[in-house]
Structures are given as structure tokens and as C-alpha cells.
Amino acid sequence: MSALGVAICGISIGMFKHASLGVDPFQSLMSGLDAVIPIRFGTLYVIVNLMLLTFALVFNRRKIGLATVINLFLLGYIAEFSQGICQSLFPNIGLAGRFILLLIAIVIMCLASAFYFTADLGVSTYDAVSLIWSEKQNRIPFQYCRIICDLICVTLGTLLCRIGGINVFGEVNIGTIITAFFMGPLIAFFNRKVAEPFLRQSPAE
């Protein structure tokens, strides 16, 4: 479940990127940081992920595992491969097609995330933040923690892009807003309705 979930998540990211209707909330933050911090993006990405990794290790190291490693080292390659396939299949997709592809990508991404969250063999460093926050604050369900984290990333990313002189609408678009508000609730829905029942019915259980 963990490996399959992360792999499918990578495929959905490639579809998301081909739709070109905005980046996801975490990437909007990274774009903003890249606009104001004068170091290579790859180095900056590693530094931010190491900070998030440290947070997870301090507050709940069980969130670091197989899925974390796959996310760090393989997700980008899977997403790149998926985007190339989408470009080959849909070279001139049009606005309506891009929007449909975006919606499909978001649903697949949330389903895949639910699978590797429920497998409990680690999550991405960014996913770990809202999961740990939800566990520490029992009164706040995961989906609301995720929405708050995503909105913080979008807000900071937008402000930093403006400060750095980058076209905000090239990074923050309708896809960013949809994922910020709906990804948390959709992951929680797929957790309850698909991933948890699947895990309970597996032979290992």
C-alpha cells in the first residue's frame, strides 16, 4: 500500500503539472522562497525538507519510513515520467481538457495519499506536519489541519513571489486553491471509505 500509494501519487503530480493550472500549496511556498533566497532551488528544496524532517523526527519519528524515502528519492522521477506521458498523449489539450486533467489528478493524488498514510510506513516530510499536528491536537481533525497548513503555504508563497518580483499567477492558480481547500477533506474521505477497509481486509490482518 505504501509503495503503490507513493507511485500513484507521483503519476498524479505529473498530470497536475501538465494541466498547468497552478502548483500545489507546498510548491507555491517553495517558489516564493526561491524568489527571495539567492541559492539554487535544488539546495533550497533539500534544506526545507531537512527542516521538516527534523520536525517529524522530534515530534513523531514513526512518520518517517519507507514512504518518506520513496518520496525523497523517487517521486520526482515518477512525476517527470508521468508528465512526459501526458505531453505525448495530450500535446494540445486545451483549457477544458486541462481543467478535467487537473480534477482527475487531484482525486488520484488524494486516493494515493490515503493509501500510503493508512499503510503507516512513513509519509512525505510536508504531509507529516499536518498529521502530527492533528495527532497532538485531538480536537482538530486532520482535514482541517491540512487546510490550514496549505493556506499558510499559499499565503506565504504568494507574498514572497510578490516580494521577489515573480508573476504570482504563474504559480498560484485555480489548481492551487482547489488543492488547498479540498485535498485534506478528500484524503480523510478516502481514508475512511477505501484505504482503512482495504487494510482491514488484507491477509496480514
MDTraj code that builds the backbone (N, CA, C; nanometers):
import mdtraj as md
import numpy as np

residues = "MET SER ALA LEU GLY VAL ALA ILE CYS GLY ILE SER ILE GLY MET PHE LYS HIS ALA SER LEU GLY VAL ASP PRO PHE GLN SER LEU MET SER GLY LEU ASP ALA VAL ILE PRO ILE ARG PHE GLY THR LEU TYR VAL ILE VAL ASN LEU MET LEU LEU THR PHE ALA LEU VAL PHE ASN ARG ARG LYS ILE GLY LEU ALA THR VAL ILE ASN LEU PHE LEU LEU GLY TYR ILE ALA GLU PHE SER GLN GLY ILE CYS GLN SER LEU PHE PRO ASN ILE GLY LEU ALA GLY ARG PHE ILE LEU LEU LEU ILE ALA ILE VAL ILE MET CYS LEU ALA SER ALA PHE TYR PHE THR ALA ASP LEU GLY VAL SER THR TYR ASP ALA VAL SER LEU ILE TRP SER GLU LYS GLN ASN ARG ILE PRO PHE GLN TYR CYS ARG ILE ILE CYS ASP LEU ILE CYS VAL THR LEU GLY THR LEU LEU CYS ARG ILE GLY GLY ILE ASN VAL PHE GLY GLU VAL ASN ILE GLY THR ILE ILE THR ALA PHE PHE MET GLY PRO LEU ILE ALA PHE PHE ASN ARG LYS VAL ALA GLU PRO PHE LEU ARG GLN SER PRO ALA GLU".split()
xyz = np.array([
    [0.0827, -0.1211, 0.0000],
    [0.0000, 0.0000, 0.0000],
    [0.0860, 0.1259, 0.0000],
    [0.1947, 0.1207, 0.0773],
    [0.2814, 0.2379, 0.0880],
    [0.3502, 0.2688, -0.0452],
    [0.4156, 0.1680, -0.1023],
    [0.4881, 0.1885, -0.2281],
    [0.3935, 0.2232, -0.3422],
    [0.2804, 0.1518, -0.3495],
    [0.1834, 0.1777, -0.4552],
    [0.1241, 0.3176, -0.4410],
    [0.0933, 0.3575, -0.3179],
    [0.0354, 0.4892, -0.2939],
    [0.1284, 0.6006, -0.3379],
    [0.2561, 0.5900, -0.3026],
    [0.3519, 0.6938, -0.3406],
    [0.3724, 0.6966, -0.4921],
    [0.3784, 0.5781, -0.5549],
    [0.3973, 0.5710, -0.7001],
    [0.2809, 0.6372, -0.7733],
    [0.1583, 0.6069, -0.7301],
    [0.0406, 0.6668, -0.7938],
    [0.0367, 0.8168, -0.7681],
    [0.0816, 0.8570, -0.6493],
    [0.0895, 0.9995, -0.6174],
    [0.1843, 1.0700, -0.7144],
    [0.2960, 1.0056, -0.7460],
    [0.3901, 1.0624, -0.8420],
    [0.3285, 1.0769, -0.9806],
    [0.2493, 0.9772, -1.0206],
    [0.1803, 0.9845, -1.1503],
    [0.0841, 1.1025, -1.1527],
    [0.0107, 1.1223, -1.0424],
    [-0.0861, 1.2318, -1.0359],
    [-0.0169, 1.3676, -1.0387],
    [0.1033, 1.3769, -0.9805],
    [0.1768, 1.5033, -0.9836],
    [0.2159, 1.5386, -1.1266],
    [0.2548, 1.4376, -1.2052],
    [0.2859, 1.4609, -1.3457],
    [0.1647, 1.5124, -1.4216],
    [0.0466, 1.4555, -1.3933],
    [-0.0776, 1.5026, -1.4550],
    [-0.1082, 1.6457, -1.4112],
    [-0.0876, 1.6721, -1.2828],
    [-0.1108, 1.8049, -1.2251],
    [-0.0232, 1.9087, -1.2960],
    [0.1041, 1.8751, -1.3150],
    [0.1979, 1.9668, -1.3791],
    [0.1616, 1.9903, -1.5251],
    [0.1167, 1.8839, -1.5951],
    [0.0797, 1.9006, -1.7354],
    [-0.0448, 1.9880, -1.7501],
    [-0.1338, 1.9845, -1.6509],
    [-0.2528, 2.0689, -1.6565],
    [-0.2168, 2.2173, -1.6520],
    [-0.1047, 2.2504, -1.5889],
    [-0.0526, 2.3889, -1.5854],
    [-0.1565, 2.4894, -1.5361],
    [-0.2224, 2.4552, -1.4275],
    [-0.3215, 2.5460, -1.3685],
    [-0.2824, 2.5789, -1.2240],
    [-0.1529, 2.5967, -1.2032],
    [-0.1034, 2.6297, -1.0706],
    [-0.0323, 2.5129, -1.0052],
    [0.0563, 2.5437, -0.9129],
    [0.1286, 2.4403, -0.8400],
    [0.0530, 2.4065, -0.7122],
    [0.0921, 2.2981, -0.6453],
    [0.0279, 2.2634, -0.5189],
    [0.0763, 2.3597, -0.4096],
    [0.0067, 2.3669, -0.2949],
    [0.0404, 2.4657, -0.1917],
    [0.1863, 2.4641, -0.1463],
    [0.2433, 2.3444, -0.1244],
    [0.3819, 2.3387, -0.0789],
    [0.4768, 2.3940, -0.1848],
    [0.4493, 2.3617, -0.3115],
    [0.5346, 2.4122, -0.4184],
    [0.5194, 2.5630, -0.4356],
    [0.4015, 2.6177, -0.4025],
    [0.3853, 2.7634, -0.4085],
    [0.4754, 2.8303, -0.3040],
    [0.4857, 2.7686, -0.1859],
    [0.5775, 2.8201, -0.0847],
    [0.7221, 2.8113, -0.1333],
    [0.7587, 2.6971, -0.1937],
    [0.8950, 2.6795, -0.2432],
    [0.9272, 2.7811, -0.3527],
    [0.8296, 2.8106, -0.4385],
    [0.8515, 2.9106, -0.5439],
    [0.8778, 3.0480, -0.4828],
    [0.8014, 3.0809, -0.3761],
    [0.8214, 3.2085, -0.3093],
    [0.9577, 3.2173, -0.2417],
    [0.9968, 3.1095, -0.1736],
    [1.1284, 3.1072, -0.1090],
    [1.2397, 3.1188, -0.2127],
    [1.2208, 3.0510, -0.3250],
    [1.3206, 3.0556, -0.4320],
    [1.3347, 3.1969, -0.4878],
    [1.2261, 3.2748, -0.4827],
    [1.2283, 3.4105, -0.5365],
    [1.3080, 3.5073, -0.4497],
    [1.3202, 3.4766, -0.3206],
    [1.3858, 3.5721, -0.2299],
    [1.5163, 3.5205, -0.1691],
    [1.5423, 3.3899, -0.1788],
    [1.6658, 3.3342, -0.1215],
    [1.7626, 3.3012, -0.2356],
    [1.8772, 3.3639, -0.2411],
    [1.9689, 3.3514, -0.3554],
    [2.0565, 3.2261, -0.3522],
    [1.9951, 3.1095, -0.3470],
    [2.0698, 2.9848, -0.3618],
    [1.9964, 2.8979, -0.4625],
    [2.0619, 2.7928, -0.5111],
    [1.9997, 2.7053, -0.6106],
    [1.8742, 2.6404, -0.5537],
    [1.7737, 2.6241, -0.6425],
    [1.6457, 2.5699, -0.5972],
    [1.6621, 2.4300, -0.5383],
    [1.7452, 2.3474, -0.6014],
    [1.7650, 2.2117, -0.5516],
    [1.8200, 2.2113, -0.4100],
    [1.9163, 2.3000, -0.3844],
    [1.9742, 2.3106, -0.2499],
    [1.8692, 2.3601, -0.1507],
    [1.7917, 2.4608, -0.1926],
    [1.6869, 2.5155, -0.1070],
    [1.5824, 2.4094, -0.0737],
    [1.5457, 2.3297, -0.1732],
    [1.4456, 2.2239, -0.1538],
    [1.4942, 2.1217, -0.0504],
    [1.6203, 2.0859, -0.0598],
    [1.6770, 1.9906, 0.0357],
    [1.6773, 2.0498, 0.1764],
    [1.7144, 2.1781, 0.1897],
    [1.7199, 2.2428, 0.3209],
    [1.5824, 2.2460, 0.3857],
    [1.4804, 2.2853, 0.3088],
    [1.3440, 2.2927, 0.3630],
    [1.2960, 2.1542, 0.4044],
    [1.3226, 2.0537, 0.3210],
    [1.2793, 1.9177, 0.3540],
    [1.3539, 1.8632, 0.4754],
    [1.4805, 1.9002, 0.4912],
    [1.5552, 1.8581, 0.6096],
    [1.4971, 1.9222, 0.7357],
    [1.4517, 2.0481, 0.7254],
    [1.3881, 2.1145, 0.8390],
    [1.2588, 2.0431, 0.8769],
    [1.1789, 2.0083, 0.7750],
    [1.0537, 1.9368, 0.8009],
    [1.0820, 1.7965, 0.8545],
    [1.1879, 1.7349, 0.8029],
    [1.2266, 1.6020, 0.8508],
    [1.2664, 1.6072, 0.9985],
    [1.3398, 1.7117, 1.0351],
    [1.3785, 1.7300, 1.1749],
    [1.2555, 1.7466, 1.2640],
    [1.1588, 1.8248, 1.2162],
    [1.0332, 1.8434, 1.2896],
    [0.9655, 1.7087, 1.3150],
    [0.9580, 1.6261, 1.2106],
    [0.8926, 1.4954, 1.2244],
    [0.9694, 1.4044, 1.3189],
    [1.1025, 1.4067, 1.3107],
    [1.1836, 1.3216, 1.3979],
    [1.1688, 1.3620, 1.5449],
    [1.1532, 1.4902, 1.5699],
    [1.1401, 1.5389, 1.7071],
    [1.0031, 1.5040, 1.7650],
    [0.8960, 1.5246, 1.6856],
    [0.7610, 1.5132, 1.7397],
    [0.6955, 1.3766, 1.7176],
    [0.7318, 1.3067, 1.6104],
    [0.6784, 1.1715, 1.5899],
    [0.7591, 1.1021, 1.4812],
    [0.8648, 1.0346, 1.5218],
    [0.9543, 0.9739, 1.4230],
    [0.8909, 0.8568, 1.3481],
    [0.7738, 0.8078, 1.3957],
    [0.7042, 0.6995, 1.3229],
    [0.6539, 0.7474, 1.1867],
    [0.6452, 0.8775, 1.1670],
    [0.6009, 0.9303, 1.0380],
    [0.7109, 0.9209, 0.9317],
    [0.8313, 0.8863, 0.9747],
    [0.9434, 0.8708, 0.8818],
    [0.9651, 0.7230, 0.8562],
    [0.9587, 0.6823, 0.7289],
    [0.9731, 0.5412, 0.6958],
    [0.9920, 0.5205, 0.5475],
    [0.9466, 0.4062, 0.4988],
    [0.9637, 0.3689, 0.3587],
    [0.9073, 0.4743, 0.2645],
    [0.7853, 0.5203, 0.2916],
    [0.7220, 0.6179, 0.2029],
    [0.8005, 0.7490, 0.1999],
    [0.8623, 0.7856, 0.3119],
    [0.9432, 0.9082, 0.3164],
    [1.0619, 0.8962, 0.2221],
    [1.1284, 0.7816, 0.2267],
    [1.2450, 0.7585, 0.1416],
    [1.2055, 0.7600, -0.0060],
    [1.0948, 0.6921, -0.0388],
    [1.0483, 0.6898, -0.1777],
    [1.0135, 0.8311, -0.2237],
    [0.9470, 0.9078, -0.1357],
    [0.9131, 1.0463, -0.1692],
    [1.0374, 1.1286, -0.1998],
    [1.1395, 1.1145, -0.1163],
    [1.2589, 1.1964, -0.1317],
    [1.3385, 1.1623, -0.2577],
    [1.3468, 1.0319, -0.2893],
    [1.4401, 0.9918, -0.3944],
    [1.3757, 0.9471, -0.5263],
    [1.2477, 0.9062, -0.5251],
    [1.1874, 0.8526, -0.6466],
    [1.0681, 0.9321, -0.6981],
    [1.0016, 1.0067, -0.6101],
    [0.8779, 1.0741, -0.6505],
    [0.8993, 1.1681, -0.7687],
    [1.0087, 1.2437, -0.7650],
    [1.0354, 1.3388, -0.8731],
    [1.0516, 1.2705, -1.0081],
    [1.1193, 1.1557, -1.0096],
    [1.1398, 1.0827, -1.1347],
    [1.0083, 1.0250, -1.1875],
    [0.9247, 0.9748, -1.0956],
    [0.7945, 0.9212, -1.1361],
    [0.7085, 1.0325, -1.1940],
    [0.7085, 1.1488, -1.1267],
    [0.6303, 1.2630, -1.1745],
    [0.6793, 1.3102, -1.3113],
    [0.8110, 1.3122, -1.3299],
    [0.8690, 1.3537, -1.4574],
    [0.8279, 1.2579, -1.5697],
    [0.8314, 1.1276, -1.5411],
    [0.7902, 1.0272, -1.6390],
    [0.6421, 1.0434, -1.6732],
    [0.5603, 1.0634, -1.5709],
    [0.4162, 1.0801, -1.5908],
    [0.3859, 1.2041, -1.6735],
    [0.4558, 1.3139, -1.6454],
    [0.4333, 1.4362, -1.7218],
    [0.4710, 1.4161, -1.8686],
    [0.5793, 1.3423, -1.8925],
    [0.6198, 1.3139, -2.0306],
    [0.5147, 1.2325, -2.1049],
    [0.4550, 1.1339, -2.0370],
    [0.3482, 1.0539, -2.0985],
    [0.2286, 1.1418, -2.1315],
    [0.1914, 1.2295, -2.0384],
    [0.0778, 1.3198, -2.0610],
    [0.1044, 1.4126, -2.1790],
    [0.2279, 1.4617, -2.1904],
    [0.2627, 1.5502, -2.3017],
    [0.2554, 1.4762, -2.4352],
    [0.2900, 1.3478, -2.4336],
    [0.2826, 1.2676, -2.5565],
    [0.1386, 1.2375, -2.5949],
    [0.0562, 1.2059, -2.4949],
    [-0.0832, 1.1687, -2.5217],
    [-0.1720, 1.2897, -2.5482],
    [-0.1446, 1.4001, -2.4773],
    [-0.2302, 1.5197, -2.4883],
    [-0.1445, 1.6433, -2.5142],
    [-0.0847, 1.6534, -2.6350],
    [0.0051, 1.7671, -2.6614],
    [-0.0681, 1.9015, -2.6693],
    [-0.1910, 1.9020, -2.7190],
    [-0.2689, 2.0259, -2.7316],
    [-0.4036, 2.0045, -2.6639],
    [-0.4007, 2.0038, -2.5324],
    [-0.5171, 1.9583, -2.4569],
    [-0.6262, 2.0647, -2.4448],
    [-0.5921, 2.1912, -2.4492],
    [-0.6923, 2.2966, -2.4370],
    [-0.7299, 2.3230, -2.2919],
    [-0.7951, 2.4352, -2.2688],
    [-0.8261, 2.4764, -2.1314],
    [-0.9231, 2.3803, -2.0632],
    [-1.0287, 2.3398, -2.1344],
    [-1.1271, 2.2486, -2.0739],
    [-1.0610, 2.1147, -2.0399],
    [-0.9780, 2.0645, -2.1294],
    [-0.9077, 1.9396, -2.1054],
    [-0.8108, 1.9505, -1.9897],
    [-0.7440, 2.0646, -1.9795],
    [-0.6511, 2.0866, -1.8682],
    [-0.7254, 2.0861, -1.7351],
    [-0.8422, 2.1464, -1.7317],
    [-0.9208, 2.1516, -1.6083],
    [-0.9673, 2.0112, -1.5682],
    [-1.0128, 1.9323, -1.6674],
    [-1.0551, 1.7941, -1.6390],
    [-0.9368, 1.7123, -1.5888],
    [-0.8207, 1.7281, -1.6542],
    [-0.6999, 1.6565, -1.6128],
    [-0.6604, 1.6961, -1.4700],
    [-0.6753, 1.8244, -1.4377],
    [-0.6451, 1.8721, -1.3033],
    [-0.7337, 1.8043, -1.1989],
    [-0.8640, 1.7987, -1.2248],
    [-0.9572, 1.7375, -1.1299],
    [-0.9271, 1.5889, -1.1114],
    [-0.8983, 1.5189, -1.2222],
    [-0.8636, 1.3768, -1.2140],
    [-0.7358, 1.3581, -1.1315],
    [-0.6369, 1.4447, -1.1564],
    [-0.5090, 1.4356, -1.0856],
    [-0.5280, 1.4564, -0.9354],
    [-0.6121, 1.5517, -0.8970],
    [-0.6337, 1.5801, -0.7548],
    [-0.7007, 1.4613, -0.6858],
    [-0.8022, 1.4033, -0.7513],
    [-0.8715, 1.2878, -0.6924],
    [-0.7752, 1.1708, -0.6772],
    [-0.6964, 1.1435, -0.7817],
    [-0.5992, 1.0332, -0.7759],
    [-0.4944, 1.0592, -0.6679],
    [-0.4479, 1.1846, -0.6586],
    [-0.3479, 1.2205, -0.5588],
    [-0.4003, 1.1973, -0.4169],
    [-0.5251, 1.2343, -0.3931],
    [-0.5840, 1.2172, -0.2601],
    [-0.6044, 1.0690, -0.2271],
    [-0.6491, 0.9903, -0.3256],
    [-0.6659, 0.8463, -0.3049],
    [-0.5313, 0.7806, -0.2757],
    [-0.4292, 0.8171, -0.3534],
    [-0.2958, 0.7601, -0.3331],
    [-0.2397, 0.7992, -0.1966],
    [-0.2607, 0.9266, -0.1578],
    [-0.2126, 0.9728, -0.0271],
    [-0.2805, 0.8959, 0.0854],
    [-0.4105, 0.8711, 0.0713],
    [-0.4837, 0.7949, 0.1731],
    [-0.4242, 0.6553, 0.1885],
    [-0.3833, 0.5937, 0.0784],
    [-0.3258, 0.4593, 0.0840],
    [-0.1941, 0.4580, 0.1608],
    [-0.1048, 0.5521, 0.1286],
    [0.0242, 0.5432, 0.1973],
    [0.0190, 0.6038, 0.3372],
    [-0.0778, 0.6913, 0.3651],
    [-0.0978, 0.7368, 0.5037],
    [-0.1421, 0.6185, 0.5900],
    [-0.2429, 0.5454, 0.5416],
    [-0.3023, 0.4355, 0.6185],
    [-0.2050, 0.3199, 0.6360],
    [-0.1169, 0.2985, 0.5379],
    [-0.0167, 0.1910, 0.5494],
    [0.0762, 0.2136, 0.6682],
    [0.0905, 0.3402, 0.7111],
    [0.1677, 0.3753, 0.8307],
    [0.3136, 0.3314, 0.8205],
    [0.3720, 0.3517, 0.7023],
    [0.5151, 0.3239, 0.6840],
    [0.5876, 0.4514, 0.6419],
    [0.5443, 0.5634, 0.6995],
    [0.6065, 0.6910, 0.6687],
    [0.5270, 0.7714, 0.5683],
    [0.5463, 0.9031, 0.5715],
    [0.4814, 0.9944, 0.4775],
    [0.5858, 1.0955, 0.4311],
    [0.5487, 1.1808, 0.3378],
    [0.6416, 1.2857, 0.2958],
    [0.6635, 1.3827, 0.4116],
    [0.7722, 1.4571, 0.4060],
    [0.8039, 1.5475, 0.5162],
    [0.6961, 1.6539, 0.5341],
    [0.6370, 1.7009, 0.4238],
    [0.5310, 1.8024, 0.4347],
    [0.4026, 1.7417, 0.4891],
    [0.3663, 1.6243, 0.4425],
    [0.2458, 1.5570, 0.4931],
    [0.2558, 1.5331, 0.6435],
    [0.3774, 1.5070, 0.6910],
    [0.3968, 1.4762, 0.8325],
    [0.3537, 1.5919, 0.9220],
    [0.3678, 1.7152, 0.8747],
    [0.3365, 1.8319, 0.9580],
    [0.1907, 1.8325, 1.0004],
    [0.0984, 1.8224, 0.9043],
    [-0.0437, 1.8269, 0.9380],
    [-0.0883, 1.7012, 1.0117],
    [-0.0291, 1.5867, 0.9802],
    [-0.0643, 1.4630, 1.0507],
    [-0.0228, 1.4698, 1.1977],
    [0.0985, 1.5170, 1.2235],
    [0.1468, 1.5271, 1.3613],
    [0.0664, 1.6322, 1.4376],
    [0.0376, 1.7440, 1.3732],
    [-0.0421, 1.8493, 1.4366],
    [-0.1791, 1.7961, 1.4763],
    [-0.2408, 1.7206, 1.3857],
    [-0.3731, 1.6639, 1.4140],
    [-0.3679, 1.5673, 1.5317],
    [-0.2620, 1.4880, 1.5385],
    [-0.2481, 1.3920, 1.6485],
    [-0.2226, 1.4618, 1.7820],
    [-0.1464, 1.5707, 1.7784],
    [-0.1164, 1.6434, 1.9016],
    [-0.2371, 1.7235, 1.9509],
    [-0.3194, 1.7715, 1.8554],
    [-0.4395, 1.8477, 1.8898],
    [-0.5613, 1.7636, 1.8548],
    [-0.6027, 1.6776, 1.9470],
    [-0.7106, 1.5825, 1.9178],
    [-0.8416, 1.6498, 1.8800],
    [-0.8583, 1.7763, 1.9169],
    [-0.9824, 1.8463, 1.8888],
    [-0.9930, 1.8893, 1.7429],
    [-0.8809, 1.8902, 1.6720],
    [-0.8804, 1.9374, 1.5330],
    [-0.8574, 1.8189, 1.4395],
    [-0.9577, 1.7790, 1.3582],
    [-0.9393, 1.6678, 1.2649],
    [-0.8305, 1.6972, 1.1623],
    [-0.7745, 1.5901, 1.1060],
    [-0.6653, 1.6040, 1.0094],
    [-0.7010, 1.6963, 0.8937],
    [-0.8237, 1.6811, 0.8379],
    [-0.8555, 1.7583, 0.7188],
    [-0.8464, 1.9088, 0.7416],
    [-0.8805, 1.9535, 0.8636],
    [-0.8732, 2.0970, 0.8923],
    [-0.7295, 2.1417, 0.9166],
    [-0.6507, 2.0563, 0.9790],
    [-0.5081, 2.0862, 0.9944],
    [-0.4417, 2.0994, 0.8580],
    [-0.4797, 2.0106, 0.7645],
    [-0.4209, 2.0139, 0.6308],
    [-0.4616, 2.1412, 0.5573],
    [-0.5875, 2.1804, 0.5677],
    [-0.6339, 2.3031, 0.5023],
    [-0.5563, 2.4232, 0.5554],
    [-0.5387, 2.4311, 0.6880],
    [-0.4674, 2.5441, 0.7478],
    [-0.3219, 2.5470, 0.7007],
    [-0.2557, 2.4311, 0.7022],
    [-0.1163, 2.4236, 0.6548],
    [-0.1057, 2.4668, 0.5087],
    [-0.1980, 2.4176, 0.4254],
    [-0.1953, 2.4519, 0.2829],
    [-0.2188, 2.6012, 0.2607],
    [-0.3137, 2.6597, 0.3349],
    [-0.3425, 2.8024, 0.3193],
    [-0.2251, 2.8885, 0.3652],
    [-0.1569, 2.8449, 0.4714],
    [-0.0375, 2.9168, 0.5160],
    [0.0693, 2.9149, 0.4065],
    [0.0892, 2.7971, 0.3440],
    [0.1881, 2.7857, 0.2362],
    [0.1529, 2.8747, 0.1178],
    [0.0251, 2.8741, 0.0791],
    [-0.0180, 2.9560, -0.0356],
    [-0.0007, 3.1039, -0.0043],
    [-0.0405, 3.1454, 0.1157],
    [-0.0295, 3.2868, 0.1532],
    [0.1158, 3.3323, 0.1557],
    [0.2018, 3.2544, 0.2222],
    [0.3432, 3.2899, 0.2280],
    [0.4073, 3.2872, 0.0895],
    [0.3721, 3.1838, 0.0108],
    [0.4271, 3.1737, -0.1238],
    [0.3887, 3.2923, -0.2104],
    [0.2623, 3.3356, -0.2008],
    [0.2149, 3.4496, -0.2786],
    [0.2878, 3.5774, -0.2393],
    [0.3003, 3.6009, -0.1082],
    [0.3697, 3.7207, -0.0603],
    [0.5161, 3.7222, -0.1028],
    [0.5820, 3.6071, -0.0902],
    [0.7239, 3.6001, -0.1253],
    [0.7455, 3.6156, -0.2755],
    [0.6538, 3.5607, -0.3557],
    [0.6632, 3.5782, -0.5013],
    [0.6521, 3.7260, -0.5379],
    [0.5610, 3.7961, -0.4720],
    [0.5448, 3.9401, -0.4974],
    [0.6708, 4.0164, -0.4582],
    [0.7257, 3.9822, -0.3415],
    [0.8477, 4.0489, -0.2961],
    [0.9627, 4.0218, -0.3930],
    [0.9694, 3.8979, -0.4427],
    [1.0771, 3.8598, -0.5341],
    [1.0537, 3.8990, -0.6782],
    [0.9384, 3.9592, -0.7068],
    [0.9103, 4.0068, -0.8419],
    [0.8698, 3.8991, -0.9406],
    [0.8174, 3.7853, -0.8902],
    [0.7741, 3.6754, -0.9768],
    [0.6242, 3.6895, -1.0029],
    [0.5810, 3.6550, -1.1233],
    [0.4391, 3.6566, -1.1574],
    [0.3653, 3.5540, -1.0724],
    [0.2856, 3.6028, -0.9771],
    [0.2165, 3.5151, -0.8827],
    [0.1225, 3.4190, -0.9540],
    [0.0530, 3.4674, -1.0561],
    [-0.0484, 3.3852, -1.1217],
    [0.0122, 3.2736, -1.2063],
    [0.1434, 3.2795, -1.2294],
    [0.2089, 3.1680, -1.2955],
    [0.2294, 3.0509, -1.2020],
    [0.2246, 3.0784, -1.0707],
    [0.2467, 2.9746, -0.9712],
    [0.1177, 2.9404, -0.8958],
    [0.0479, 3.0425, -0.8488],
    [-0.0756, 3.0231, -0.7723],
    [-0.1942, 3.0432, -0.8648],
    [-0.2672, 2.9355, -0.8917],
    [-0.3802, 2.9421, -0.9846],
    [-0.4928, 2.8578, -0.9265],
    [-0.5909, 2.8277, -1.0091],
    [-0.7078, 2.7555, -0.9598],
    [-0.6722, 2.6191, -0.9008],
    [-0.5714, 2.5528, -0.9583],
    [-0.5296, 2.4231, -0.9049],
    [-0.4758, 2.4349, -0.7639],
    [-0.4029, 2.5441, -0.7352],
    [-0.3501, 2.5680, -0.6015],
    [-0.4633, 2.5861, -0.5009],
    [-0.5637, 2.6648, -0.5387],
    [-0.6764, 2.6936, -0.4491],
    [-0.7582, 2.5672, -0.4229],
    [-0.7840, 2.4887, -0.5276],
    [-0.8621, 2.3654, -0.5108],
    [-0.7911, 2.2688, -0.4166],
    [-0.6605, 2.2511, -0.4366],
    [-0.5872, 2.1579, -0.3501],
    [-0.5813, 2.2091, -0.2060],
    [-0.5680, 2.3412, -0.1892],
    [-0.5601, 2.3974, -0.0539],
    [-0.6865, 2.3703, 0.0262],
    [-0.8031, 2.3802, -0.0375],
    [-0.9294, 2.3662, 0.0347],
    [-0.9848, 2.2237, 0.0369],
    [-0.9518, 2.1437, -0.0653],
    [-1.0195, 2.0151, -0.0786],
    [-0.9311, 1.8928, -0.0605],
    [-0.7991, 1.9085, -0.0632],
    [-0.7137, 1.7907, -0.0551],
    [-0.7250, 1.7232, 0.0819],
    [-0.7232, 1.8011, 0.1898],
    [-0.7358, 1.7435, 0.3237],
    [-0.8648, 1.6655, 0.3419],
    [-0.9815, 1.7267, 0.3127],
    [-1.1085, 1.6529, 0.3253],
    [-1.1163, 1.5300, 0.2354],
    [-1.0624, 1.5385, 0.1133],
    [-1.0670, 1.4231, 0.0231],
    [-0.9795, 1.3091, 0.0737],
    [-0.8614, 1.3415, 0.1261],
    [-0.7749, 1.2369, 0.1823],
    [-0.8452, 1.1697, 0.2997],
    [-0.9074, 1.2500, 0.3866],
    [-0.9789, 1.1939, 0.5017],
    [-1.0935, 1.1045, 0.4561],
    [-1.1639, 1.1460, 0.3502],
    [-1.2751, 1.0659, 0.2961],
    [-1.2248, 0.9315, 0.2429],
    [-1.1180, 0.9343, 0.1626],
    [-1.0639, 0.8106, 0.1063],
    [-1.0013, 0.7222, 0.2149],
    [-0.9495, 0.7848, 0.3210],
    [-0.9003, 0.7063, 0.4348],
    [-1.0114, 0.6193, 0.4918],
    [-1.1256, 0.6828, 0.5193],
    [-1.2380, 0.6130, 0.5836],
    [-1.3037, 0.5117, 0.4915],
    [-1.3228, 0.5509, 0.3654],
    [-1.4058, 0.4716, 0.2757],
    [-1.3293, 0.3674, 0.1940],
    [-1.1992, 0.3878, 0.1735],
    [-1.1243, 0.2977, 0.0848],
    [-1.0026, 0.2360, 0.1542],
    [-0.9093, 0.3202, 0.2011],
    [-0.7806, 0.2694, 0.2493],
    [-0.7942, 0.1867, 0.3766],
    [-0.8663, 0.2365, 0.4771],
    [-0.8807, 0.1624, 0.6024],
    [-0.9569, 0.0308, 0.5843],
    [-1.0698, 0.0289, 0.5095],
    [-1.1352, -0.1002, 0.4830],
    [-1.0458, -0.1974, 0.4070],
    [-0.9666, -0.1461, 0.3122],
    [-0.8735, -0.2321, 0.2364],
    [-0.7715, -0.2946, 0.3291],
    [-0.7152, -0.2144, 0.4213],
    [-0.6151, -0.2657, 0.5130],
    [-0.6732, -0.3690, 0.6082],
    [-0.7967, -0.3474, 0.6559],
    [-0.8607, -0.4419, 0.7482],
    [-0.8881, -0.5754, 0.6809],
    [-0.9123, -0.5754, 0.5492],
    [-0.9453, -0.6975, 0.4771],
    [-0.8240, -0.7693, 0.4213],
    [-0.7039, -0.7107, 0.4412],
    [-0.5835, -0.7736, 0.3847],
    [-0.5494, -0.9001, 0.4615],
    [-0.4815, -0.9981, 0.3970],
    [-0.4468, -1.1240, 0.4618],
    [-0.3642, -1.1067, 0.5880],
    [-0.2778, -1.0004, 0.5907],
    [-0.1933, -0.9776, 0.7069],
    [-0.2752, -0.9484, 0.8311],
    [-0.3965, -0.8939, 0.8122],
    [-0.4809, -0.8633, 0.9260],
    [-0.5528, -0.9888, 0.9748],
])
top = md.Topology()
chain = top.add_chain()
for i, resn in enumerate(residues, 1):
    res = top.add_residue(resn, chain, resSeq=i)
    for name in ("N", "CA", "C"):
        top.add_atom(name, md.element.get_by_symbol(name[0]), res)
traj = md.Trajectory(xyz[None], top)
